[in-house]
Amino acid sequence: MDTIFALASARGKSGVAVIRLSGPRAHAVGRAMVGKLPTLRQASLRPIRRTTGERLDTGLVLAFGAAASFTGEDVVELMVHGSLATIAAVENCLAEDHGLRLAEPGEFTRRALENGVLDLTQVEGLGDLLDAETESQRRQALRVLDGAIGKLVAGWREHLLRAAALVEVSIDFVEEDVGNFDTRILSHLESVSDEVRREIAGQGGRERVQTGFEVALVGSVNVGKSTLLNALAGREAAITSEVAGTTRDVIEVRMEIGGFAVTILDTAGLRETGEMVESIGIARGQARANAADIRIILCDGPDEPPPIDALPGDILRFGKADLHPGREGGVSGRTGAGMEELLADVARELGSRVARDGVTVRRRHLQAMQRAGVALDEAIDKLRAGDYIAELVAADIRQAMTALDSLIGKVDVEDLLGDIFASFCIGK
């Protein structure tokens, strides 16, 4: 196994730079560069030298044993002054004097996976945490990184192992009267099946926390959609005009609302038109709005009906509230009237879409749970029907366990690793 190194902090000039070493020679190389290593997990100031004795810098040194390091290997971290020249000098020393190899993107984390420090879902959680842009993304990624999915799957596997053991007893002692275990087996399988279904039910909302929600502004021409979009964005993202039909295509603005990543869509105003380009824009806008997570439907006035039928989850307002002082339920991008209440309603509706008690967040997690669910349904159906072949039930349980093992990366993950670690930076 190679001993690797990389800059673990951001590349470029900084106050402090962290250079990480990991592998079987990490401690030996550390001693060659700084003398006696400090007590494990305790930082100490040391001169950092080349093999010739030339001093490269003076910095803090941290050493970790394999049993208590991020990678599951011996690790040394050198915290040096963050000038480009100092970083280059230390890296050259590691490569030229000691023959260490520069780490590949995500290689430290991959070693943590291979050494059993992290499971695959925790690796994904770390990647999501590094990419987090909003508070909801940070909280969700941190929960996954802390091993919430692994703990959930461990509980499910415990039930399945007990069910499988009971099935095996009925197979091994088929000639003896050991009793009927069907009720106990069903209890274990149904318990897992119910929990898997609940987890699947909230998957869509949690996945959208990572990818972002879409909120569409819908209304008639000149109802104030583009002005509202500009006010939300804090810039002139859309052209506004008194001329009807100014917005022809869908305009998108990415922002954060209530801790959620949201893309606001400004769609073409709804009206009958014989102008070809505008009609295409209206049709395109309606299609995007129908696919959005939430539609903010703007009416032409406080006493006017909505231009389209409202669906559950839609938010109704009347536009240009500045023209109707004293009337509630309006919003104005020009004066800001009603915007705070509108944003609060959007955040509240988005929050209701996210299952707080669930932990799985990715499409891969969903597919693994769906496979487990199908196998569990097969086993449960056989048991409920009675007069079943025990070996077939045992096979269904094994399929369910294999699907759950793939969720946390115990099986069938090699093809995924390249894609996962490609998004990691060198040094992580």
C-alpha angles and dihedrals in degrees: 000000000000121000107232136195137191143159104270095189126065115294115246136055113329142150093255131012124200119212114190128204122192133176143060094307097044096102094043092051090045091055091048090055103039106018116233111019116234121250110291113277092008120108119226134177113249138167110247115217143179120238087263090062094252110146112234099180145316115252148146116281126203125185128193130190120230092253093059108030134104094248099038088244135094107287135190124187121198115200105198137165107287102235117130091238094053093048091049093048094052093045091049090051092052093049102037104030098036105023097234120159125236109246121248121235109293094359095131090053092044090056089050088055094046092048093050097247091119132021122222094265090053089052089053090047090053091051090049091048091053089050096042114131101169137047093248091052091049094050093046094047092047091053090054093045089053088062101256093145093048091052091049093050092046089058092049092048091051090058092046092049090054091048091048091050091054091049091050090052090054089050097045095045099036091133093053131070100246095149135254115295097179095109093050093045091050091049092057094044095045091049091055093041092054093049092047090051091051091049092049091049092062096039097096095057094046091048089052090055086066099041097034134247127263121226117187127205108218130181148106123300116289093011091128103262097134093044089051091049091052091049091051092047094044090227142067097277094150133036112248124201142153087238109103116241098026092140109070104160134037111274118203129204122183116214144141122258120182092341093309127115106240135180112207113210120206108201132194115274116265116246142118110271139167093202107110101213093047092048090052090050092050092050092047091048093050091051092051092045092051090052094047122106093234133014121208102206114201117203122207092244144349092273098038124104120242114271090234134026112277119233129204108286095026117127118222124208136150116238131236092029089175087075091056106049116189095021117118125221098046136114132203126194089191097060101015092241111159095002096115091052091046093052090048090053091049092050091047092050093047090049090054089056093059118079103224094197095056128086111186113099112167136078088239090057090051093051092050091050091047090054090049090048093053092051092047091050090052092052094045092049091052093049094047092049091055127211089069131161105251093209090060092051089049089052091052091051091050090052090052091050092048090052091051091046089055089053092063095034104257093126140017098015107116093095090053099051097074092055094044097049094041088076093053122095123237107268094040 
